[in-house]
Amino acid sequence: MEEDIHRIYKYFDWPRYPDDRRAIARSKNLVEMFKRVLKSHKAFNDIRKLNKLKILEIGSATGIAGASLAKALSDLGFQVEIDFTDIRYDELIYVDSWIGIHGISNIRYNKYVLDCRYIPRDVEEGEFHIVLFFGSSLPHLDNLEYVLTVLGIHHSLDFRGVYIVEQANIGWNLIRRRDFKDMLIESISDDGSGLLSTYSGYNKFLGVQYRRYYKIPGMEYIGMMKSRLWDIASIIGINWIFFRHVDLMDIKDMRETNLVISWNKRDLKVKWSEFMDDLQNLNR
């Protein structure tokens, strides 16, 4: 199913590429939003005292959000080192262009494939000051996978570190608007081509639906993808297990979304490897 994600995402017309005017406007707005948050939110009180910050972005895609955060930090006088990561390297190739568009000089950056469920396998403990998970990417993770991901983020953060996740309040919005559809046009271009999905089942243990995706016109089958229709309260509840402080901020990005900011990580005895071992034995 992960191979299907690579094919399906090629047909989503979301503003994320550096040659898209919508994406450039979005990136400029993100820079200003990050500046406001970094200057004013108490979660960053400790790391504002540092000169150099190390950032891990997971689910980077083209790097639009991570580059915007790096630009905001650079403008505020920080030296920045940032790792852009995703499971799709064909999206990460655009990171260089975003760095160039912003003209960031005091930056070092890397880009590599990373599965967020396996962060402790590939990342040193306490290595980063900020972990960014942007772009409403959580639907790709079921409830158990998100616990593994946050445990990995906790592992990777410095004791002063801050975890920022951006997500639309999908579950509540669907209930409020009565907007769930068995057949849904996911994306449509000016020429009429696009992507359509059909509901194909639900796993109540994992809290995910399965949808089949078709290229339109013509109904050419592309693949199947799972998604969890997260609500913000569930994200906050899981984050609070791993961090003493969790805060919520509303923002305007491509749609009405939220920043969940978590900091002051708890001391944990349980290890990521224990969770991973137990996950293999669960009847899912």
Protein Blocks (a to p, Z undefined) as FASTA:
>chain_A
ZZmmmmmmmmpccdfbfkbmklmmmmmmmmmmmmmmmmmmmklmmmmmpmbdcdddehkl
nommmmmmmmmmmmnopacddddddfblklmmmmmmmmmmnopabbcdddddddfklmmm
mpcehkbfbdcdehilmlmpcfklmmmmmmmmmmmpcfkbccddddddfklmmmmnopac
fbdcfbdcfkopacddddebdcfknopacddddddehiaafbdcddddddfklmmmmmmm
mpmbdcddddddfbccdddddehiaddfbdfklmmmmmmmpcZZ
